[in-house]
Amino acid sequence: MSFNRLAFIVPLIVLAHVSLADGEKGVSVYNAQFTVSSGQLAYLSESIVSAINNQLLSFPEIKIYSADSKIESTFQDLNQMLRLDKVQLLQIRRQTGFDGFVAGSLEQTGQEIFVKLHLVDFSSGRIYFNDQFEGKFGSGLLESIEKQVRAFANTLIHYYDSTITITSEPTNADVNVNGHMVGKTPIKSLDVTDGILKIKIDKDGYTPYQKEVVVFRGQRTYVHGHMYDQITEHLLNKKSPWKLDSMNFSIGTCMQWQNWSEINAETGNVTNFRYTSKFNRWELGLEVSTAMGSSWHANQKFETYLGKDSSTNEFEISFSRFCLIGQFNLVEKLNQFDLYVGAQLGYASIHSSQYNLGWYDLSDNNLEGRYVNAVIGGEIGMRFYLGTALKLSPFIGGNFAGKMSYKHKTANYWGEAMYNTKALGSDHVYFGVALTYSYWSLGK
């Protein structure tokens, strides 16, 4: 009889028995009929089966299902079943609900009785015992069989013992299970009944650890309670509004305007790079702006003693800015749109290079100038979402950035070039657009 056939027949035949065994959560054992070599041995077979049942029934957890014609046909090919592997035996347990199987045969040669005993543990998927006893029929032979059956029954029961191991940090903490004190940690392999267990681990000076666990029949459960001292627990449970939402990287370009009409230079192109970390509605970070690649080209018409001259004095101005920035979202992700206000605080570096193109070579004057000023300013902008990670941001803002100076060229009565230091305000306004990539640390 093939295993596939066995697996197909078993659930059909033993359905009534399985529902009974599983419903009461006992250990179910199927005790098959002993085969005999002759009808004269039937009474001996009944005595052996009775002895086996007595041993099994001495354990209140065990339910015995004796053989009848229907169930017996399920296991009629005993030799085939004894050759099944662990996976196949476990499958029988899942399909039938039987935890164990007892079968055997009886033969007589002269005065000697030969009893073959087969004990199968479906719960662990193994052939527990497959051997024979021999001798004269009597108490000695029956005791040997009973001893083996008793050990088999004990194995089936303890396979379904539920245990729990409880540890804690720090150790030596009191442990209560379902309201009963069971000892101090660490507790190893504590026998418990299956079901819901309410675990409480407690120690003076520490916040108690409590957990509810579900233990199934035969399950080995492990619980570790990490307790914090009460000050640490308070700090851990204190919720902070500064929870990182995203990291944002921006590159943008803008036109920057300042009142440099005296040198015919008012607007210039500025590239800026920004990094901000977003915490709820706040974004905090850094900005670096530079006009090194597109400096202002300035020129000045100068006056002589006799009137204006058409000659010019040209020079370049380069600009860079480093700021700490903060932004607050007034409107956040309303139809994929943000509106924010921001502020900057940092410094600006301005470098001017003048070229002496006049009639007089001024070798005693330095026409190079570098100025570093504090910067403070504000900004308002919008963000349009181009998906989860990309945003397009137009913005406008302004900065107070101190002053710079330059050499203003004039001519004296005799036509000689004269240079006077003049101050220019570095305050400016700007407007532009940036592309932002956002890496979200939280799912959006």
SEPAKOL-549995 format. One record per residue (C-alpha): residue number from 1; x, y, z. Coordinates in steps of 0.25 Angstrom, whole numbers, plus 5000, padded with zeros to 4 digits. Example, Ala and Ser with C-alpha at 12.3 -4.5 7.8 and 13.67 -1.06 7.14 Angstrom:
> 1 | 5049 | 4982 | 5031
> 2 | 5055 | 4996 | 5029
END
This chain:
> 1 | 5000 | 5000 | 5000
> 2 | 5007 | 5013 | 4996
> 3 | 5008 | 5025 | 5005
> 4 | 5000 | 5034 | 4996
> 5 | 4988 | 5024 | 4997
> 6 | 4990 | 5024 | 5012
> 7 | 4990 | 5039 | 5013
> 8 | 4977 | 5039 | 5005
> 9 | 4970 | 5028 | 5013
> 10 | 4974 | 5032 | 5027
> 11 | 4966 | 5046 | 5028
> 12 | 4954 | 5039 | 5022
> 13 | 4953 | 5028 | 5032
> 14 | 4957 | 5034 | 5045
> 15 | 4950 | 5047 | 5044
> 16 | 4941 | 5044 | 5056
> 17 | 4953 | 5040 | 5065
> 18 | 4961 | 5052 | 5061
> 19 | 4951 | 5062 | 5065
> 20 | 4950 | 5056 | 5078
> 21 | 4965 | 5055 | 5081
> 22 | 4968 | 5070 | 5076
> 23 | 4955 | 5076 | 5083
> 24 | 4960 | 5071 | 5097
> 25 | 4975 | 5074 | 5094
> 26 | 4979 | 5060 | 5099
> 27 | 4990 | 5051 | 5094
> 28 | 4983 | 5041 | 5085
> 29 | 4988 | 5027 | 5083
> 30 | 4983 | 5017 | 5073
> 31 | 4984 | 5003 | 5078
> 32 | 4983 | 4993 | 5067
> 33 | 4979 | 4978 | 5067
> 34 | 4990 | 4968 | 5069
> 35 | 4991 | 4958 | 5058
> 36 | 4992 | 4944 | 5063
> 37 | 4998 | 4932 | 5055
> 38 | 4987 | 4923 | 5060
> 39 | 4973 | 4925 | 5066
> 40 | 4977 | 4918 | 5079
> 41 | 4986 | 4930 | 5082
> 42 | 4974 | 4940 | 5082
> 43 | 4972 | 4940 | 5097
> 44 | 4987 | 4942 | 5099
> 45 | 4986 | 4954 | 5089
> 46 | 4975 | 4960 | 5097
> 47 | 4983 | 4959 | 5110
> 48 | 4995 | 4966 | 5103
> 49 | 4986 | 4977 | 5098
> 50 | 4979 | 4979 | 5111
> 51 | 4992 | 4980 | 5118
> 52 | 4996 | 4991 | 5108
> 53 | 4983 | 4999 | 5110
> 54 | 4985 | 4998 | 5125
> 55 | 4999 | 5005 | 5124
> 56 | 4994 | 5015 | 5114
> 57 | 4981 | 5018 | 5123
> 58 | 4990 | 5021 | 5135
> 59 | 4993 | 5034 | 5128
> 60 | 4981 | 5043 | 5129
> 61 | 4986 | 5051 | 5117
> 62 | 4985 | 5039 | 5108
> 63 | 4973 | 5036 | 5100
> 64 | 4972 | 5022 | 5094
> 65 | 4965 | 5018 | 5081
> 66 | 4964 | 5003 | 5080
> 67 | 4964 | 4996 | 5067
> 68 | 4951 | 4994 | 5059
> 69 | 4949 | 4989 | 5045
> 70 | 4949 | 5002 | 5038
> 71 | 4961 | 5008 | 5045
> 72 | 4969 | 4995 | 5044
> 73 | 4968 | 4996 | 5029
> 74 | 4975 | 5009 | 5029
> 75 | 4988 | 5002 | 5035
> 76 | 4987 | 4989 | 5029
> 77 | 5000 | 4990 | 5022
> 78 | 5008 | 4991 | 5035
> 79 | 5022 | 4988 | 5028
> 80 | 5020 | 4999 | 5018
> 81 | 5017 | 5009 | 5030
> 82 | 5029 | 5005 | 5037
> 83 | 5038 | 5009 | 5025
> 84 | 5032 | 5023 | 5025
> 85 | 5042 | 5035 | 5027
> 86 | 5040 | 5046 | 5037
> 87 | 5033 | 5055 | 5028
> 88 | 5023 | 5045 | 5024
> 89 | 5020 | 5041 | 5039
> 90 | 5018 | 5055 | 5043
> 91 | 5008 | 5057 | 5031
> 92 | 5000 | 5045 | 5037
> 93 | 5000 | 5053 | 5050
> 94 | 4994 | 5065 | 5043
> 95 | 4984 | 5057 | 5035
> 96 | 4979 | 5048 | 5046
> 97 | 4981 | 5055 | 5059
> 98 | 4988 | 5042 | 5065
> 99 | 5000 | 5044 | 5073
> 100 | 5004 | 5030 | 5075
> 101 | 5002 | 5016 | 5069
> 102 | 5003 | 5002 | 5075
> 103 | 5002 | 4989 | 5068
> 104 | 5008 | 4975 | 5068
> 105 | 5008 | 4961 | 5065
> 106 | 5008 | 4948 | 5073
> 107 | 5014 | 4934 | 5070
> 108 | 5017 | 4922 | 5077
> 109 | 5027 | 4911 | 5076
> 110 | 5026 | 4900 | 5086
> 111 | 5025 | 4907 | 5099
> 112 | 5032 | 4920 | 5095
> 113 | 5023 | 4932 | 5091
> 114 | 5029 | 4942 | 5081
> 115 | 5023 | 4956 | 5083
> 116 | 5026 | 4966 | 5072
> 117 | 5023 | 4980 | 5077
> 118 | 5023 | 4993 | 5068
> 119 | 5022 | 5007 | 5075
> 120 | 5021 | 5019 | 5065
> 121 | 5022 | 5033 | 5070
> 122 | 5015 | 5041 | 5060
> 123 | 5017 | 5054 | 5068
> 124 | 5032 | 5054 | 5066
> 125 | 5032 | 5046 | 5053
> 126 | 5040 | 5034 | 5057
> 127 | 5039 | 5019 | 5060
> 128 | 5040 | 5018 | 5075
> 129 | 5041 | 5003 | 5076
> 130 | 5041 | 4992 | 5066
> 131 | 5046 | 4979 | 5073
> 132 | 5041 | 4966 | 5079
> 133 | 5040 | 4959 | 5093
> 134 | 5041 | 4944 | 5095
> 135 | 5039 | 4935 | 5106
> 136 | 5028 | 4927 | 5113
> 137 | 5015 | 4934 | 5114
> 138 | 5013 | 4940 | 5128
> 139 | 5016 | 4952 | 5137
> 140 | 5030 | 4953 | 5133
> 141 | 5027 | 4955 | 5119
> 142 | 5016 | 4964 | 5121
> 143 | 5024 | 4973 | 5130
> 144 | 5035 | 4975 | 5119
> 145 | 5024 | 4979 | 5110
> 146 | 5018 | 4988 | 5120
> 147 | 5031 | 4995 | 5123
> 148 | 5034 | 4998 | 5108
> 149 | 5019 | 5003 | 5106
> 150 | 5020 | 5012 | 5119
> 151 | 5033 | 5018 | 5114
> 152 | 5027 | 5021 | 5100
> 153 | 5015 | 5028 | 5107
> 154 | 5023 | 5036 | 5115
> 155 | 5031 | 5041 | 5103
> 156 | 5018 | 5045 | 5096
> 157 | 5013 | 5053 | 5108
> 158 | 5026 | 5060 | 5110
> 159 | 5027 | 5064 | 5095
> 160 | 5015 | 5073 | 5098
> 161 | 5021 | 5079 | 5111
> 162 | 5021 | 5095 | 5109
> 163 | 5032 | 5102 | 5116
> 164 | 5037 | 5116 | 5117
> 165 | 5050 | 5122 | 5119
> 166 | 5051 | 5136 | 5125
> 167 | 5063 | 5145 | 5126
> 168 | 5065 | 5160 | 5129
> 169 | 5074 | 5172 | 5129
> 170 | 5078 | 5174 | 5140
> 171 | 5077 | 5160 | 5146
> 172 | 5071 | 5156 | 5159
> 173 | 5058 | 5162 | 5157
> 174 | 5045 | 5156 | 5162
> 175 | 5036 | 5149 | 5152
> 176 | 5021 | 5147 | 5153
> 177 | 5013 | 5138 | 5143
> 178 | 4998 | 5140 | 5143
> 179 | 4999 | 5147 | 5156
> 180 | 5008 | 5137 | 5163
> 181 | 5022 | 5139 | 5168
> 182 | 5031 | 5128 | 5161
> 183 | 5045 | 5132 | 5165
> 184 | 5056 | 5142 | 5160
> 185 | 5063 | 5143 | 5147
> 186 | 5069 | 5136 | 5140
> 187 | 5058 | 5125 | 5140
> 188 | 5061 | 5113 | 5131
> 189 | 5050 | 5103 | 5125
> 190 | 5039 | 5107 | 5134
> 191 | 5027 | 5097 | 5132
> 192 | 5015 | 5104 | 5129
> 193 | 5001 | 5101 | 5123
> 194 | 4998 | 5105 | 5109
> 195 | 4990 | 5117 | 5107
> 196 | 4991 | 5132 | 5110
> 197 | 5002 | 5136 | 5120
> 198 | 5003 | 5149 | 5126
> 199 | 5018 | 5152 | 5130
> 200 | 5023 | 5163 | 5139
> 201 | 5037 | 5165 | 5142
> 202 | 5040 | 5175 | 5154
> 203 | 5052 | 5180 | 5161
> 204 | 5053 | 5192 | 5171
> 205 | 5058 | 5205 | 5164
> 206 | 5054 | 5200 | 5150
> 207 | 5041 | 5201 | 5142
> 208 | 5034 | 5188 | 5142
> 209 | 5034 | 5180 | 5129
> 210 | 5021 | 5174 | 5125
> 211 | 5017 | 5165 | 5113
> 212 | 5006 | 5156 | 5109
> 213 | 5010 | 5143 | 5102
> 214 | 5002 | 5132 | 5095
> 215 | 5008 | 5118 | 5098
> 216 | 5004 | 5106 | 5089
> 217 | 5004 | 5092 | 5093
> 218 | 5019 | 5086 | 5093
> 219 | 5025 | 5100 | 5091
> 220 | 5038 | 5105 | 5097
> 221 | 5036 | 5120 | 5099
> 222 | 5047 | 5130 | 5102
> 223 | 5044 | 5144 | 5108
> 224 | 5055 | 5154 | 5111
> 225 | 5051 | 5167 | 5119
> 226 | 5060 | 5179 | 5117
> 227 | 5057 | 5189 | 5129
> 228 | 5062 | 5203 | 5130
> 229 | 5064 | 5211 | 5142
> 230 | 5053 | 5221 | 5144
> 231 | 5061 | 5233 | 5140
> 232 | 5065 | 5226 | 5127
> 233 | 5051 | 5221 | 5124
> 234 | 5045 | 5236 | 5126
> 235 | 5055 | 5241 | 5116
> 236 | 5052 | 5229 | 5106
> 237 | 5037 | 5232 | 5107
> 238 | 5039 | 5247 | 5105
> 239 | 5034 | 5250 | 5091
> 240 | 5043 | 5260 | 5083
> 241 | 5037 | 5268 | 5072
> 242 | 5050 | 5268 | 5065
> 243 | 5048 | 5255 | 5057
> 244 | 5056 | 5254 | 5044
> 245 | 5047 | 5253 | 5032
> 246 | 5056 | 5255 | 5021
> 247 | 5069 | 5260 | 5016
> 248 | 5069 | 5270 | 5004
> 249 | 5079 | 5273 | 4994
> 250 | 5077 | 5285 | 4985
> 251 | 5084 | 5292 | 4973
> 252 | 5079 | 5305 | 4968
> 253 | 5082 | 5318 | 4960
> 254 | 5077 | 5332 | 4963
> 255 | 5079 | 5346 | 4958
> 256 | 5085 | 5355 | 4969
> 257 | 5083 | 5370 | 4969
> 258 | 5090 | 5381 | 4977
> 259 | 5090 | 5396 | 4976
> 260 | 5104 | 5397 | 4969
> 261 | 5099 | 5408 | 4959
> 262 | 5112 | 5416 | 4962
> 263 | 5120 | 5405 | 4955
> 264 | 5109 | 5401 | 4945
> 265 | 5108 | 5387 | 4951
> 266 | 5094 | 5383 | 4957
> 267 | 5091 | 5369 | 4954
> 268 | 5099 | 5356 | 4953
> 269 | 5096 | 5341 | 4952
> 270 | 5098 | 5333 | 4965
> 271 | 5099 | 5318 | 4967
> 272 | 5095 | 5312 | 4980
> 273 | 5096 | 5299 | 4987
> 274 | 5087 | 5295 | 4999
> 275 | 5086 | 5283 | 5009
> 276 | 5074 | 5283 | 5019
> 277 | 5069 | 5273 | 5029
> 278 | 5054 | 5273 | 5030
> 279 | 5048 | 5272 | 5044
> 280 | 5032 | 5272 | 5043
> 281 | 5030 | 5286 | 5037
> 282 | 5044 | 5291 | 5040
> 283 | 5056 | 5290 | 5030
> 284 | 5070 | 5293 | 5035
> 285 | 5083 | 5293 | 5028
> 286 | 5094 | 5300 | 5020
> 287 | 5095 | 5308 | 5008
> 288 | 5107 | 5312 | 4999
> 289 | 5105 | 5322 | 4988
> 290 | 5116 | 5327 | 4978
> 291 | 5117 | 5336 | 4966
> 292 | 5131 | 5332 | 4963
> 293 | 5128 | 5326 | 4950
> 294 | 5120 | 5339 | 4945
> 295 | 5126 | 5351 | 4952
> 296 | 5121 | 5365 | 4951
> 297 | 5128 | 5373 | 4940
> 298 | 5127 | 5387 | 4945
> 299 | 5132 | 5400 | 4939
> 300 | 5133 | 5415 | 4943
> 301 | 5133 | 5428 | 4935
> 302 | 5142 | 5438 | 4942
> 303 | 5143 | 5453 | 4942
> 304 | 5154 | 5462 | 4939
> 305 | 5156 | 5476 | 4945
> 306 | 5151 | 5481 | 4932
> 307 | 5139 | 5472 | 4931
> 308 | 5135 | 5458 | 4928
> 309 | 5144 | 5449 | 4920
> 310 | 5139 | 5437 | 4912
> 311 | 5150 | 5427 | 4916
> 312 | 5146 | 5416 | 4926
> 313 | 5152 | 5408 | 4937
> 314 | 5148 | 5394 | 4937
> 315 | 5149 | 5383 | 4948
> 316 | 5142 | 5370 | 4952
> 317 | 5135 | 5367 | 4965
> 318 | 5133 | 5352 | 4970
> 319 | 5124 | 5348 | 4981
> 320 | 5122 | 5336 | 4990
> 321 | 5113 | 5333 | 5002
> 322 | 5112 | 5323 | 5013
> 323 | 5100 | 5322 | 5022
> 324 | 5092 | 5314 | 5032
> 325 | 5078 | 5314 | 5027
> 326 | 5065 | 5311 | 5034
> 327 | 5051 | 5309 | 5027
> 328 | 5037 | 5307 | 5032
> 329 | 5026 | 5302 | 5024
> 330 | 5014 | 5310 | 5025
> 331 | 5006 | 5301 | 5015
> 332 | 5011 | 5287 | 5014
> 333 | 5008 | 5277 | 5003
> 334 | 4994 | 5283 | 5000
> 335 | 4991 | 5278 | 4986
> 336 | 5006 | 5275 | 4985
> 337 | 5010 | 5289 | 4988
> 338 | 5018 | 5295 | 4999
> 339 | 5019 | 5310 | 5003
> 340 | 5031 | 5313 | 5013
> 341 | 5038 | 5325 | 5019
> 342 | 5053 | 5325 | 5023
> 343 | 5064 | 5332 | 5029
> 344 | 5079 | 5332 | 5027
> 345 | 5091 | 5335 | 5036
> 346 | 5105 | 5334 | 5031
> 347 | 5116 | 5342 | 5024
> 348 | 5119 | 5347 | 5010
> 349 | 5132 | 5349 | 5003
> 350 | 5134 | 5359 | 4992
> 351 | 5146 | 5361 | 4983
> 352 | 5149 | 5372 | 4974
> 353 | 5160 | 5373 | 4963
> 354 | 5162 | 5387 | 4957
> 355 | 5170 | 5390 | 4944
> 356 | 5177 | 5403 | 4943
> 357 | 5174 | 5407 | 4928
> 358 | 5177 | 5422 | 4930
> 359 | 5188 | 5431 | 4926
> 360 | 5196 | 5429 | 4939
> 361 | 5202 | 5416 | 4944
> 362 | 5199 | 5416 | 4958
> 363 | 5209 | 5406 | 4964
> 364 | 5208 | 5410 | 4978
> 365 | 5193 | 5406 | 4980
> 366 | 5187 | 5392 | 4982
> 367 | 5175 | 5391 | 4973
> 368 | 5171 | 5377 | 4978
> 369 | 5161 | 5377 | 4990
> 370 | 5155 | 5365 | 4998
> 371 | 5144 | 5368 | 5008
> 372 | 5137 | 5358 | 5018
> 373 | 5124 | 5363 | 5024
> 374 | 5113 | 5357 | 5033
> 375 | 5100 | 5353 | 5025
> 376 | 5086 | 5352 | 5031
> 377 | 5074 | 5351 | 5022
> 378 | 5060 | 5345 | 5019
> 379 | 5054 | 5337 | 5008
> 380 | 5040 | 5333 | 5003
> 381 | 5038 | 5321 | 4993
> 382 | 5029 | 5310 | 4988
> 383 | 5032 | 5296 | 4985
> 384 | 5025 | 5288 | 4974
> 385 | 5025 | 5273 | 4975
> 386 | 5030 | 5265 | 4963
> 387 | 5028 | 5252 | 4970
> 388 | 5032 | 5247 | 4984
> 389 | 5047 | 5250 | 4983
> 390 | 5048 | 5263 | 4973
> 391 | 5043 | 5277 | 4976
> 392 | 5044 | 5290 | 4968
> 393 | 5045 | 5302 | 4976
> 394 | 5044 | 5317 | 4972
> 395 | 5049 | 5327 | 4982
> 396 | 5051 | 5341 | 4985
> 397 | 5059 | 5347 | 4997
> 398 | 5069 | 5358 | 5001
> 399 | 5081 | 5360 | 5010
> 400 | 5088 | 5370 | 5018
> 401 | 5103 | 5368 | 5015
> 402 | 5110 | 5380 | 5019
> 403 | 5119 | 5389 | 5010
> 404 | 5131 | 5388 | 5001
> 405 | 5140 | 5398 | 4995
> 406 | 5146 | 5401 | 4982
> 407 | 5156 | 5411 | 4976
> 408 | 5148 | 5423 | 4969
> 409 | 5157 | 5429 | 4958
> 410 | 5157 | 5444 | 4956
> 411 | 5167 | 5453 | 4949
> 412 | 5174 | 5466 | 4955
> 413 | 5176 | 5479 | 4948
> 414 | 5188 | 5474 | 4940
> 415 | 5181 | 5462 | 4935
> 416 | 5187 | 5452 | 4945
> 417 | 5179 | 5440 | 4950
> 418 | 5175 | 5440 | 4964
> 419 | 5168 | 5429 | 4972
> 420 | 5159 | 5431 | 4984
> 421 | 5153 | 5420 | 4993
> 422 | 5138 | 5420 | 4992
> 423 | 5129 | 5410 | 4999
> 424 | 5118 | 5402 | 4993
> 425 | 5107 | 5395 | 5000
> 426 | 5107 | 5380 | 4998
> 427 | 5092 | 5378 | 5002
> 428 | 5085 | 5371 | 4991
> 429 | 5072 | 5364 | 4987
> 430 | 5071 | 5351 | 4978
> 431 | 5061 | 5342 | 4971
> 432 | 5062 | 5329 | 4965
> 433 | 5059 | 5314 | 4964
> 434 | 5065 | 5301 | 4970
> 435 | 5063 | 5286 | 4968
> 436 | 5062 | 5278 | 4981
> 437 | 5065 | 5263 | 4983
> 438 | 5059 | 5258 | 4996
> 439 | 5063 | 5245 | 5003
> 440 | 5052 | 5241 | 5012
> 441 | 5056 | 5234 | 5025
> 442 | 5041 | 5231 | 5027
> 443 | 5031 | 5225 | 5018
> 444 | 5023 | 5235 | 5010
END
